[in-house]
Amino acid sequence: MPEIKPRKTLFNPELKRRGIYVLPNLFTTAALFAGFYAIVQAMNGQFEQASMAIFIAMVLDGLDGRVARLTRTQSAFGAEYDSLSDMVSFGVAPALVAYEWALRPLGKWGWIAAFVYCVGAALRLARFNTTLEVIDKRYFQGLPSPAAAALVAGFVWLMIDIGVDAADLRWVALVVTAFAGLTMISNFRYYSFKDINLRKSVPFIVIAAIALGFVLVSSYPPGVLFGLFVVYALSGYVLAAWRLLRR
């Protein structure tokens, strides 16, 4: 019988050690740190900083994949690492922020809503990883976990900024958290923006619109960001209704 050699490089010197690309995984690590920082700040009662950290994690998460593609440093390790980072930053962190901010006094209903969001993020990421090669690249199946995290974190950030007490919004926070979790595992389609070619020339009006978008976000970040992600979260339902009416 042929000799079965171990698959680990430590025990099989014939196997070459595969290096890890630093640049894209550096962005992934930074996103993971932002998500962990959000958890720590939520435990300390600093919910505004926690919400902002989740948005920072979103930006970093959007950069790591693009950097990997532009520098041709994609790897299976990077893809798995990115998924684990997303689970912390967009699964555990928003659920804990919402629970500590408003859901804890609701007892079992509070932690159930937080768990619905957390398990929704886990199932959403698992489904995305297993159907990556067969789905239409132009659309996501279910609300993406970063957008769901932005919906929950943006709601908390906006309510704190306008001075609304969490005690007055406990059930609203429960609905928002559960809605985000359930929408992640729905079959509604959401535009992915992946067919946008950044290397292609565009009309001047597009650049002007992008500049206007930066101005709007910078004018009032919590309100504008929350409004944008509310519209995006509802777009899947609108698209599904439109397709149903066309039939």
Secondary structure, DSSP 8 states (H G I E B T S, - for coil): ------SSTTT-TTS------HHHHHHHHHHHHHHHHHHHHHHTT-HHHHHHHHHHHHHHHHHHHHHHHHTT---HHHHHHHHHHHHIIIIIHHHHHHIIIIIGGGTHHHHHHHHHHHHHHHHHHHHHHHSTTTS-TTEEES--HHHHHHHHHHHHHHHHHTT--GGGGHHHHHHHHHHHHHHHTS--EEE--TT--TTS---HHHHHHHHHHHHHHHHSHHHHHHHHHHHHHHHHHHHHHHHHHH-
